[in-house]
Amino acid sequence: MSTENHVTPQGTYINGKGQVIDILRLLSPQEKARILNHINSKNPTMARELAERCVSFANVEALGDNELKIVFSQVDPKLMGVALKGTSVEFQRRCLSIVPRHLAEEAYRLLTTPLKNEREPVMKAQDKILNIAIQLNRLRRINLGN
């Protein structure tokens, strides 16, 4: 768990929100929805924040083709190519097949270009796409299942 505990002059600070997010990530979708619905009845802002912070790039990978098209219509093809480096070949093919050919070719070029220390740029690219998906989810244009 990514708990950050800090000792302050008044005592120990426990990152409760971080712990809740870690727990929610481990739960089944039904259990997570039940808990978030309960929190939503008391504090809708907190429920939305927790739901959004529980989302990962795996939620983007689980989107249907139409929703992926919506997400990738907002994404630079270079960013898409870098983000896809960290995914399965099946998902890469699926994404490249649903975007216009000229964008797919540009994304593929970056996908196949070796990068120094690939992990960091891939994670950053996936985070940027995830943030776009979260914004689209807020606008109710896609459903991230959170």
LINUR-V928111 format. One record per residue. RES is the residue in one small letter. OMEGA is omega in whole degrees, -180 to 180 (NA if undefined). D_FIRST is the distance of its C-alpha to the first C-alpha in Angstrom with 2 decimals. Layout:
RES OMEGA D_FIRST
RES OMEGA D_FIRST
This chain:
m -178 0.00
s 180 3.75
t 177 5.61
e 178 9.10
n -180 11.56
h 176 15.15
v 178 18.21
t 178 21.11
p -178 24.69
q -178 24.20
g -178 21.14
t 175 17.35
y 179 15.66
i -180 12.38
n -176 10.77
g -179 11.34
k 178 11.76
g 179 8.45
q 178 6.95
v 179 9.87
i 178 9.37
d 180 6.10
i -179 8.37
l 179 11.36
r -179 10.44
l -175 10.45
l 174 13.75
s 180 17.21
p -179 19.10
q 179 21.34
e 179 18.80
k -180 17.02
a -180 20.57
r -179 21.62
i -180 18.91
l 176 19.47
n 178 23.20
h 178 22.98
i -179 21.18
n 180 23.76
s -180 26.58
k -174 25.56
n -177 24.13
p 180 24.72
t 179 23.47
m -180 20.03
a 180 19.95
r 179 21.01
e 179 18.47
l -180 15.53
a -179 17.25
e -179 17.81
r 176 14.33
c -177 13.22
v 177 15.96
s 180 15.75
f 176 18.68
a 176 18.75
n 176 20.13
v 180 22.85
e -179 23.65
a -180 24.15
l 174 26.75
g -177 30.37
d -179 32.92
n 179 34.40
e 176 31.14
l 177 30.29
k 179 33.77
i -180 33.09
v -175 29.91
f 174 31.61
s -180 34.71
q -171 32.74
v 174 31.33
d -178 33.25
p 177 34.01
k 178 32.96
l 178 29.47
m -179 29.48
g 180 30.64
v -178 27.91
a -178 25.13
l 178 26.68
k -177 26.42
g -177 22.85
t 180 23.92
s 178 26.03
v 179 29.79
e 179 30.38
f 178 28.40
q 180 30.10
r -179 33.48
r -179 32.78
c -178 31.88
l -179 34.81
s -176 37.15
i 178 36.49
v 178 37.06
p -172 40.58
r -177 41.89
h 177 42.25
l 179 38.61
a 180 37.48
e 179 39.59
e 178 38.10
a -179 34.51
y 179 35.49
r 178 37.00
l 178 33.74
l -176 31.80
t 178 34.09
t 178 34.28
p 178 32.36
l 172 30.15
k 177 29.16
n -173 25.48
e -172 24.96
r -176 21.20
e 179 21.07
p 179 23.92
v -180 22.78
m 179 19.35
k 180 21.29
a 179 23.86
q 178 21.48
d 179 19.84
k 178 23.42
i 178 24.40
l 178 21.40
n 176 22.48
i 180 26.00
a 178 24.96
i 178 23.18
q 178 26.43
l 177 28.50
n 178 26.44
r 180 27.16
l 180 30.80
r 176 30.69
r 174 32.04
i 178 29.27
n -180 26.80
l 178 23.24
g 179 22.65
n NA 20.17
